[in-house]
Amino acid sequence: MQFLVLTEPSSPPPPEMVLPLISAMEAWVARYRAAGKVRHSWSFAGSQGGGGVVEVDSPEELDVIMAGFPFGPFSTIKVYALSDLDQSLAALRTAVQQTMEMMGAKP
């Protein structure tokens, strides 16, 4: 399962925590990149925050990973489950066709 994870600061950390948080973030990303869990990661140019694509076996595994996200207590985190576009379009096509048939319309 792949998830898009987006983070934005919600409150600033205490100044004395910033450098240790940066180091912790570097270690966190390196750990999960090496494990093949963080597939892509980035920061937002010109602003704070960033995101990535995380590949896990379950939402619960994502919970475990994100529980250790160093900037978590100071961030708004949004998570979106990702699905294959071709499969999503095929499902949408089927749903629309079924709805049209129920309404007596021809697709």
C-alpha positions as CSV (number, residue, x, y, z in Angstrom):
1,M,0.0,0.0,0.0
2,Q,1.3,3.4,-0.9
3,F,0.4,6.6,1.0
4,L,1.1,10.2,0.2
5,V,2.1,12.0,3.4
6,L,2.2,15.8,3.5
7,T,3.4,17.8,6.5
8,E,3.3,21.5,7.3
9,P,4.4,23.2,10.4
10,S,1.6,23.9,12.9
11,S,3.7,25.5,15.6
12,P,7.3,26.2,16.0
13,P,9.5,24.0,18.1
14,P,11.5,25.6,20.9
15,P,14.7,27.1,19.4
16,E,16.9,24.7,21.3
17,M,15.1,21.7,19.8
18,V,15.5,22.8,16.1
19,L,19.0,21.4,15.4
20,P,18.3,18.1,17.3
21,L,15.1,17.8,15.3
22,I,16.9,18.3,12.0
23,S,19.4,15.5,13.0
24,A,16.5,13.2,14.1
25,M,14.7,13.9,10.8
26,E,17.8,13.0,8.7
27,A,18.1,9.8,10.7
28,W,14.4,9.0,10.4
29,V,14.3,9.5,6.6
30,A,17.6,7.5,6.2
31,R,16.2,4.6,8.2
32,Y,13.0,4.3,6.2
33,R,14.6,4.9,2.9
34,A,17.1,2.1,3.6
35,A,14.1,-0.1,4.6
36,G,12.4,0.7,1.3
37,K,9.5,2.3,3.1
38,V,10.1,6.0,2.1
39,R,10.0,5.8,-1.7
40,H,10.1,9.5,-2.4
41,S,10.6,12.5,-0.2
42,W,10.9,16.2,-0.6
43,S,10.6,19.6,1.0
44,F,8.5,22.5,-0.2
45,A,10.7,25.1,-2.0
46,G,10.6,28.4,-0.3
47,S,8.6,27.3,2.7
48,Q,8.6,24.8,5.5
49,G,7.2,21.4,5.3
50,G,7.3,18.6,2.8
51,G,6.1,15.2,2.0
52,G,6.8,11.8,0.6
53,V,5.4,8.5,-0.6
54,V,5.5,5.8,2.0
55,E,5.0,2.1,1.0
56,V,3.8,-0.1,3.8
57,D,2.0,-3.4,4.3
58,S,-0.9,-1.8,6.3
59,P,-2.2,1.4,7.6
60,E,-1.1,0.2,11.0
61,E,2.5,0.0,9.8
62,L,2.2,3.6,8.6
63,D,1.0,4.6,12.1
64,V,4.1,3.1,13.6
65,I,6.4,4.9,11.2
66,M,4.6,8.2,11.6
67,A,4.5,7.9,15.4
68,G,8.3,8.4,15.2
69,F,8.2,11.3,12.8
70,P,10.5,13.9,14.6
71,F,8.5,17.0,13.6
72,G,5.1,15.3,14.3
73,P,4.3,17.3,17.5
74,F,4.9,20.5,15.6
75,S,3.2,19.6,12.3
76,T,-0.2,19.2,10.6
77,I,0.1,15.8,8.8
78,K,-2.2,14.8,6.0
79,V,-2.2,11.2,4.7
80,Y,-3.8,10.1,1.4
81,A,-4.0,6.4,0.3
82,L,-2.9,6.0,-3.2
83,S,-4.3,3.7,-5.8
84,D,-3.4,2.8,-9.4
85,L,-4.8,5.3,-11.8
86,D,-5.8,2.7,-14.5
87,Q,-7.6,0.6,-11.9
88,S,-9.4,3.7,-10.5
89,L,-10.5,4.8,-14.0
90,A,-11.8,1.3,-14.8
91,A,-13.8,1.3,-11.5
92,L,-15.2,4.7,-12.3
93,R,-16.2,3.6,-15.8
94,T,-18.0,0.6,-14.4
95,A,-19.8,2.7,-11.7
96,V,-20.9,5.2,-14.3
97,Q,-22.1,2.5,-16.7
98,Q,-24.1,0.8,-13.9
99,T,-25.7,4.1,-12.8
100,M,-26.6,4.9,-16.4
101,E,-28.1,1.4,-16.8
102,M,-30.2,1.8,-13.6
103,M,-31.5,5.1,-15.0
104,G,-32.4,3.5,-18.3
105,A,-29.8,5.6,-20.2
106,K,-27.4,4.2,-22.7
107,P,-23.7,4.6,-22.0
